[in-house]
Amino acid sequence: MTVSSSGPPVVRHRRAAGLIALLLAAGGSTVSGCGTRCTGTTLQVQAVEVGDTRAPLTVSARLTRDGRPLAGVQVKLAVNLVGDDNAHTDALFYADTDADGRASVTRREGVAGLSFPNHRVTGYAAYFQPLSPLNGVAYCWSSAGAPITCRTGDAVGTCPRD
């Protein structure tokens, strides 16, 4: 199911954090897979620091090919949540890249609204996963992830669970 940035999130549960955990531990990393039959792409994301968990939350990614923006393509953005039982869940959103290659989603409900009982927001990831050539070009898949942290007073750390 495809959901616009203004639609409800698609929630996916998974037990193994694997790649996302590694990406988040690195503080924002990029991974791309490219064989000899596809054109390389790069996704870039930045860590997000939240001052008010009820304020709108924006996550974004920039997609490039050889350092140039790749416009008009769909990027999946996944806000990562971890439960008290270490179960990992993603709230999924989709956005098209603009002329600068940037895909962005703003959620009015913020971190507090995306969290659900016994889960906390920990980060987000972006994925470019074309299944067929776009405008005659076969692009490689790429992904990137970064942490989302919350500021409480003078301290910055893990966002509170809801």
N, C-alpha and C positions, 0 to 999 in steps of 0.2 A: 504494500500500500504506500502511495506517495502522499506526503503531507507537506503543505506549504509552511512557511515560517510562521504564519499566523494560526495554523491549525493545531489540533491537539498533538502532543508528542506520541510517537510510537514507542512503547516500552519493550525492551528486549532483556530477558534475564539470561545470565550465564555464570557459571561457577568459576571458570578459569579466566584470570585476568591477563595472562600471557603477555602479548605484545603491548597492550595498553599500560600495564603495570611498568614494563620496561621504559616505555615512552615517558610516562609521568615521572618516574624516578630520575630520569635524565633532565627534568625541568623543562622540557619542550624539545622534542626531537622530530626529525623527519625521516621517513622510510619511503623508499620508492623501489619498485620492482620493474626491471626492464630487461627484456630479452632482445635478441637480435631483430625481432620482427615488430617492435613497437618503438614509438618515439617517447623519450624520457620526459617526465613531468616532475615538478617539485611543489609540495604543499608547505606553506609556512604558517605557523600559529604562534601566539604569544601568551604567556601566563596572564591570568586575570586575577586581580585583587578586588574583592568586594567589600565595600564599607557598610552597606545596609543590605541585609539578606532579603528584604522585601522590595528593594528597588529593582527596576528592570535589569536583566542580565543580558549582555551582548557577547556572543562568541563569534569569531570570524576566522577565516583562513584565506590565504592568497595563493593562487595556483599559477605557476609559470611553466613555460617550455623554453629551454635555453635562455633563461633569465627574462623572457618577455611574457607579459600577462596573457593568460588564456581566458578569453571572454566567452560568455554565453553557454557555459556548460554547468551541469549539476554537480554539486558537492554535498556529501552527507556530513552533517555535524552531529556528534553524539556527546551529550552531557553525561559524564560518568558518575555513578552513585555506588557506594559500598554500604552493605548492611552490617549490622552488628554480628551476624553469623558469617561475615566475609563473603557473602553473595554479592556478585557484581551485576549491576543493571545499567542500561543506557536509555536515556530519553533521546529519540532520534528525530532530527529535523532535516529538511532539504532546502537548499538555496542555490540559485543560479549565480554564476560569477558575473561581475560588472566589467566595464571596459578596462579596469585596472587589475582584473583577475581576482577580485575580492568577493567572497561569498560570506554573507553575514546573516545571523538570526538574532533578534531581540525578543526575549520572553518577558512580558509584563509582570508575571508572577515572581520573577527573580529566583534566587537560590531557595528561599523558603518555600515557594510554591512548587518548585520542581522536586524537592525532597518529599519523601513520604515516610510514614512511621518506621523508626529504627534504621533509616538510611541517611547518609550524608553525601552531598555533592563533593567530589574530589578533583575533578578535572574535566577536560573535554578533548575530543579527537575529531579530526577531519579526514574524510576519505574521498578520493577520486577514483572511481571504479568503472570506467567505460567498458561496456560489454561488447560493443561493436565500434567500427571506425566512425569518427566524427568528421564530417566534411572531407571524407576520403583519407583521413589520417588515423592510423591505429595508435592510440596513446597507451602508455604503460600506466598501471595502477600506482597510486602513491597515497601515503597517509602521514599524519603528524599528530602529536598530542602535547598538551600542556596542562599544568595544574591550575585549579581554581582555588584560591585561598580567601579567607575572610578576616577582616580587621575587627578586633574587639579592643577598644581603647587604644593603647599604644602597641598592642601585640598583634602579629599577623600569624595565622596558622590554619589548621583544619577548620572547615566550615562546620557549624553545629548541626547535629541531626535534628530533624523535625519531630 
